[in-house]
């Protein structure tokens, strides 16, 4: 395991760029940061709670903003934002669906048609003792021109990571507090999820990435690591004991076997050589 950058303020949402750099969000720093070997630069400030990110069909960086965990008041609305990477300009695109405000958008992926799919974790209620409750979340689909957004499923407990199968027939989501992976049919709108698998032990799930062979690699919290599921639900875990908050994984490199993993409590972005190539995403910049 090789450390790419350290000193990040709770990094998540890695996006591997064509030039080999990796863009991450710093949730506690409320900013978006580009990382190279040992160095980093701020792309833009992103107030609230910048979370999952992905390159869209327009070459922009699309950002899930959860509004800030435990925060209330103006500026804490859950939303989908767009960042022009050439200027750092940030704009809000979606804040609601069918007139209902988004709660806490968490992670995002684009299919090859340019349609975005994103999860909503649901707003956490917190005090000085920690989490006291939460709102439900969901999974949504939307167009990148801001013209249309659809709720695929509402009332979910804690959807977090999201990814597409290699044939784009299925959308996979990871539920944090249930430590379960579910599957949706990308061709359908409102629907119920299909269960894929779970993990044993004192664990929770965060973000995920899919391999070229169709396996689902899920960042695993508390007992830190990456849990990999086959589409049939068989699971194996790679332990990363250096951090209890292993939050994200993204693939890159010439052979797509470089796994970039965020160790959020430690403030590190690390690289691990993976045993199989990751799936190339539909868009890059």
Secondary structure by P-SEA (a helix, b strand, c coil): ccccccccccccccccccccbbbbbbccccbbbbbccccccccccccccccbbbbccccbbbbbbcccccccccccccbbbbbcccccbbbbccccccccccccccccccccccbbbbbbcccccccccccccbbbbbccccccccccccccccccccccbbbbcccccbbbbbbccccbbbbbcccccbbbbbbccccccccccccccccccbbbbbbbcccbbbbbbcccccbbbbbccccccccccccccccccbbbbbbccccbbbbbbcccccccccccc
